[in-house]
Amino acid sequence: MATNYQRGRAFEYRTRDKLLKDGAVYVMRAAQSKGKVDLIACWPLHPKYPDQVWLIQCKRDGKLPKVERDALLQIEFNTGLPAYLAKTGANGRGVVFQRLYKEAQ
């Protein structure tokens, strides 16, 4: 039986794989969730992705505690890089990205 850590790590890997499949040229993972950001994705110059670097917090259930959300939005404010929540898609399939700044307004 998988632990919560193992399930979370597997979701981070699925998210990384989706980002790479969608065209990210580099994705870095912060192991063991020691930081406020789980993944950083770098995109090439492309009209589909006007923001070239994404800060991503992965939550399988899509529930991001207010303290974590506020910390991530503070990093977004300080760096000018967009913050996203990666969560499981409909029926537990796939990965969906939700821009946090727009949610906070």
N, C-alpha and C positions, 0 to 999 in steps of 0.2 A: 504494500500500500504506500502510495507516494505521500510525502509530507507536504505541508503548505509551501515550504521553501522550494521543494522540487517542482511543484506545480507552478509556482511563480516564476522560477527560472525557465521552465519549459515555455511558458507564455512569453517571456522576454525573448527567447530564441525564435519563437514563431513570429513575433513582432519584428525582430531584426531581419528575418528571412523575407517578410512581406515588404519591408522598406527597401531591401536590396532588389527584390523582384520588381518593385515599382520604379526603380531607377536611381536610388541613393548610391553614391559612389563609395561611401564609407559609413559604417555604423560602429560606434564604440559602446560597449556595455560596461557599466559600473558593477563589478561583481559584489555579491552579497548585499546589495542595496544599502551600501554605507553612505551614499550621498543622497541628495534631494532629487537627482535626475537618474533614471535607470538607463536610458539610451540617449546618445547624441547622434543624429543623422546628418550627413553632409550631402547636399544635392548639387549636381552640375548646374550651370546656367541653363535654365529651361523655363519656358513660359508657364508650364503646368505647376511648377513649384517656385514662385517668386522669392520665397524665403529660402536661402541657401543652407541654413543650419536650423535644425529642430531640436528642442529640448523635450524629451519624452518621459513621462511617468507611466509605468505599466500597472494596470489593475484589472485583473480578469473579470471581476464583478462590476467594474465601472464606478466603484465607490471610492472617492478620494476624500479623505478627512480634511476638514477645513484648515487645520494647521499645516498639513502637507501642501494643500492647494495654495494657501497664502504664501508659503515659502517658495514654491515654484513660480508663482506670479511675481514675487519680489526679485527672483533671479531674472525673469523675463524683463522686468522694468530696468534692472541694473545693466543688463547686457544688450537689450534691444533684440534678443533672439526670441522667436515665438515658442510658447510652451504648449504641449499637447498631452492629452490623456489617451493612452491606447487601452482599449477594452475589447472584450469578446463581442463579436457581432451577433446578429439575430440567431436564435436557436443554438447558441454556443459555438457558432462556426465563424471562422475567420477573425480578422482584427479590424477594428474601426478606430479612426483617429478623430478626436474632438478637440478643437482649439479652445484653450482655457480662457484666454483673454476675452473673447466674445461672450463667454458664459458669465464672466465676472461683472460685466457692465449692467 
